[in-house]
Amino acid sequence: MGTRLALRIQERFDVLTPAEQKLAQFLMDRPDEILAASATELAKFTGVSKATAARLFRNLGYQDFNDVRLQAREERNRTGPVQQIPMPQAAVTEATSISVHLQIESANLLRTFEGLRSDVLNEAADEIAAAGRVWVAGLGIEFGLAQHLRILLARVRPSVQLISENTGTWPEELASTGPNDALIVIAMRPWPKPVSTMLTFAKTTRLKTIVITDPTNVGRAARQDALVLSCHVSTPGDHLTQTSVLSMAQLLSGAVANRLGGKAPLWRELISDLAEEFEDDG
């Protein structure tokens, strides 16, 4: 899919109708279909009407599907062929083969890191490295991902805090943040409403904010003045995969360690020494 189309979908995804969102998500998951299928076939693939498809493209600022396809061709010709791993068509079940699983994860990883801008990653790492304290938040499955990211960051710098999964304690925790702190939020679709309140607070208080999310919520997070790290998480079924998010966490923590230079190894050494003392006491 052409970059401009992806940006338009990200910017307007949350104001599209559910049927339009279904087709828009399909286009982000299967960018190669823009050049391979007709508008009627795209509508059929996603179970929406041809009228919905036509309305989506108009709402995204195009005259019709031919306008979308022309733009995609121009962008492909300008940038040259890009390696693509197609997302499998079949629904994912517990009996998914190893090869299909590998194809799904590879497709998400490839699209995530092909689309990641180094300047955005570097800015996020700079903010985390320079912050007085770092706060990490997530809800549901993303709370587990937030725990993992907190551990990775806590191994390269001090003062990394995990915000509780209990949103009832968020007012007290957010009140403890300061202007020199950084907030990292992990939030995938469906977008949790409390996260919007948290990001509004962060924007109002000028808290440096990084959001790790999926492509459908990039525009929503960017409107809150957050730096956005987009991760592709789709599968042919209804559930999401977390592989690209875990990989992004690893990349981000490594970039932060690089910014900290010699401080990161010294911090790791201190943690290692303390760990040995606890083992000796056991």
C-alpha positions in Angstrom: 0.0 0.0 0.0 1.2 3.5 -0.8 2.6 5.5 2.1 0.2 8.4 1.5 -2.8 6.0 1.7 -1.4 4.5 5.0 -1.0 8.0 6.5 -4.5 9.0 5.5 -6.0 5.8 7.0 -4.0 6.4 10.2 -5.1 10.0 10.5 -8.8 9.3 10.0 -9.3 5.7 11.2 -11.2 6.6 14.4 -13.8 8.7 12.5 -14.6 6.0 10.0 -17.7 3.8 10.3 -17.1 0.2 11.6 -17.6 -1.2 8.0 -15.1 1.3 6.6 -12.6 0.5 9.4 -12.9 -3.2 8.5 -11.9 -2.5 4.9 -9.2 0.1 6.0 -7.7 -2.5 8.3 -7.6 -5.0 5.5 -5.7 -2.6 3.3 -3.1 -2.0 6.0 -2.7 -5.7 6.6 -2.5 -6.6 2.9 -0.9 -3.7 1.1 -0.2 -5.8 -2.0 -3.9 -6.3 -2.6 -4.2 -2.6 -3.8 -2.4 -3.5 -7.0 -3.8 -7.1 -7.3 -7.5 -6.8 -6.7 -10.4 -4.6 -7.8 -12.5 -2.5 -5.5 -15.3 -5.0 -5.8 -13.0 -7.8 -4.8 -11.6 -5.9 -1.8 -15.2 -5.3 -0.6 -15.9 -9.0 -1.0 -12.8 -10.1 0.8 -13.8 -8.0 3.9 -17.6 -8.7 3.7 -18.6 -5.0 3.1 -20.6 -3.5 0.3 -19.2 -1.9 -2.8 -20.9 1.3 -1.6 -18.9 1.1 1.6 -15.7 0.7 -0.4 -16.5 3.7 -2.5 -17.4 5.8 0.5 -14.1 4.9 2.3 -12.0 6.1 -0.6 -13.9 9.3 -0.9 -13.6 9.9 2.9 -9.9 9.4 2.5 -9.8 12.2 -0.1 -9.7 10.1 -3.3 -12.1 10.4 -6.3 -12.4 6.7 -6.6 -10.4 3.4 -6.3 -8.6 4.0 -9.6 -7.1 7.2 -8.0 -5.9 5.0 -5.1 -4.3 2.4 -7.4 -2.6 5.1 -9.5 -1.0 6.6 -6.4 0.2 3.1 -5.2 1.7 2.4 -8.7 3.5 5.8 -8.7 4.9 5.2 -5.3 6.1 1.7 -6.1 7.7 2.9 -9.3 9.4 5.7 -7.5 10.8 3.6 -4.7 11.3 0.3 -6.6 10.1 -3.1 -5.6 9.9 -3.8 -1.9 10.2 -7.2 -0.3 6.8 -8.3 0.9 5.7 -11.3 2.9 1.9 -11.7 2.3 -0.4 -12.3 5.3 -2.0 -15.8 5.0 -5.7 -15.7 3.9 -6.9 -18.6 6.0 -8.3 -18.0 9.5 -5.8 -18.9 12.3 -6.8 -21.8 14.5 -5.0 -23.7 17.3 -3.9 -26.1 14.6 -2.0 -23.5 12.6 1.1 -25.0 11.0 4.6 -23.8 11.9 5.0 -22.4 8.4 1.8 -20.4 8.5 2.7 -19.1 12.0 6.2 -18.1 10.7 4.6 -16.3 7.7 2.3 -14.3 10.0 5.0 -13.2 12.4 7.5 -12.5 9.6 5.0 -10.3 7.8 4.3 -8.3 10.9 7.9 -7.9 11.8 8.9 -6.9 8.2 6.1 -4.2 7.9 6.8 -2.9 11.4 10.5 -2.2 10.9 10.3 -1.3 7.2 8.0 1.5 8.3 9.9 2.6 11.4 11.7 5.9 10.9 15.1 6.1 12.6 14.6 9.7 13.6 11.5 8.8 15.6 13.2 5.9 17.3 16.2 8.1 18.1 14.0 10.9 19.5 12.1 8.4 21.7 15.4 6.9 23.0 16.7 10.4 23.7 13.7 11.4 25.8 13.7 8.1 27.8 17.5 8.4 28.4 17.3 12.0 29.6 14.1 11.7 31.7 14.2 12.0 35.5 11.9 9.1 35.8 10.2 6.8 33.3 6.7 5.6 33.7 5.3 2.6 31.7 1.6 1.8 31.3 -0.6 -0.7 29.6 -4.0 -2.4 30.1 -5.1 -6.0 29.7 -2.6 -8.0 27.6 -0.6 -4.7 27.1 -0.1 -4.6 30.9 2.1 -7.7 30.5 4.0 -6.1 27.6 4.4 -3.0 29.8 5.9 -5.1 32.6 8.4 -6.6 30.1 9.4 -3.2 28.8 9.8 -1.9 32.3 12.2 -4.7 33.1 14.3 -4.1 29.9 14.6 -0.4 30.7 15.2 -0.9 34.4 18.3 -2.9 33.4 19.9 0.0 31.6 18.8 3.0 33.8 17.3 3.8 37.2 13.9 5.1 38.2 11.6 3.2 35.8 8.1 2.8 37.2 5.2 0.6 36.2 1.8 2.2 36.3 -0.8 0.0 37.9 -3.3 -2.0 35.8 -5.9 -0.7 38.2 -7.1 2.6 36.6 -8.6 3.6 39.9 -5.0 4.4 41.1 -4.0 6.3 38.0 -4.9 9.8 39.4 -2.5 9.3 42.3 0.2 7.9 40.1 -0.1 10.5 37.4 -0.1 13.2 40.0 3.4 12.0 41.0 4.8 12.6 37.5 6.9 15.6 36.8 7.8 17.8 33.8 11.2 16.0 33.4 9.6 12.6 33.3 8.8 10.4 30.3 5.6 8.3 29.9 5.5 5.2 27.7 2.1 3.8 26.9 1.4 0.5 25.1 -2.1 0.4 23.7 -3.4 -1.7 20.8 -6.9 -2.0 19.3 -9.5 -1.9 20.6 -8.3 1.4 22.0 -8.9 1.6 25.8 -10.8 4.7 26.8 -8.7 5.4 30.0 -5.6 5.7 27.8 -7.1 8.7 26.1 -7.6 10.4 29.4 -4.0 9.6 30.4 -2.7 11.0 27.1 -4.8 14.2 27.5 -3.3 14.7 30.9 0.2 14.1 29.5 -0.4 16.6 26.7 -1.7 19.2 29.1 1.2 18.8 31.6 3.7 18.6 28.7 4.9 15.2 29.9 7.2 13.6 27.3 5.1 10.7 25.9 5.9 7.7 23.7 3.0 5.5 22.5 3.6 2.0 21.1 0.4 1.1 19.2 -0.9 -0.5 16.0 -1.3 1.4 12.7 -5.1 2.0 13.3 -4.3 4.2 16.3 -1.3 6.1 15.1 -3.3 9.2 14.3 -5.2 9.1 17.6 -1.9 9.0 19.5 -0.2 11.6 17.4 -3.0 14.1 18.0 -2.1 13.9 21.7 1.5 15.2 20.8 3.0 11.7 21.5 5.9 10.1 19.7 4.4 7.0 18.0 6.1 3.7 17.4 3.8 1.7 15.2 3.7 -2.1 15.4 1.9 -4.4 13.0 0.0 -7.0 15.0 -2.6 -8.5 12.7 -3.4 -12.1 12.0 -6.0 -13.6 9.6 -8.1 -14.3 12.7 -9.7 -12.0 15.3 -6.8 -12.1 17.8 -3.6 -10.0 17.6 0.0 -11.1 17.9 2.5 -9.4 20.2 5.8 -10.4 18.5 6.4 -7.1 16.9 5.7 -5.2 20.1 8.2 -7.4 22.0 10.8 -6.8 19.3 10.1 -3.0 19.4 10.6 -3.1 23.2 14.0 -4.8 22.7 15.0 -2.3 20.1 13.9 0.7 22.1 15.7 -0.5 25.3 18.9 -1.1 23.3 18.7 2.4 21.7 18.3 3.9 25.2 21.4 2.0 26.4 23.4 3.4 23.5 22.3 7.0 24.5 23.4 6.4 28.1 26.9 5.2 27.0 29.0 3.9 29.9 26.2 4.5 32.4 24.2 1.5 31.2 26.9 -1.1 31.8 27.7 0.3 35.2 24.0 0.1 36.1 23.8 -3.5 34.9 26.9 -4.3 36.9 25.3 -2.9 40.1 22.2 -4.9 39.5 24.2 -8.1 38.9 26.2 -7.5 42.1 23.0 -7.1 44.1 21.5 -10.2 42.5 24.6 -12.2 43.6 24.2 -10.9 47.2 20.6 -12.0 47.3 21.5 -15.5 45.9 24.2 -15.8 48.6 21.7 -14.9 51.3 19.3 -17.6 50.0 
